[in-house]
Amino acid sequence: MPICTKFLDVNGTRMRQYLASNAARRLDSLTDDDLDAFLRDTLTRFPEFGRQLTIGHLKSQGYCVSKAQIQLSYLRVQGWLAIVGQRGLRQRGYNVIC
């Protein structure tokens, strides 16, 4: 089943219709233990994955998981390493002397 269908409406305007996938599994079907096991397996196979890639990987498997739920799972799986990774990069300003 296609995600997007292109068609012409009655006025001749090109339209796109996006279909919601009923096959997508909600997080309600995943327990915390299942999510943690999925995260452990993902990080074992792809140790360089961060949160964004993990969320993308979950979506590719049909799961819809919020960032907050991923963060909690990271804390359960990796402990303090997940807290260290929460700090963003801060770029320092610089001046060029000519």
ABEGO torsion letter per residue (X at the ends): XBABBBBBBAAGBBBBBBBBBAABBBAAABBAAAAAAAAAAAAAABAABBAAAAAAAAAAAGBBBBAAAAAAAAAAAAEAAAAAAABBBBBBBBBBBX
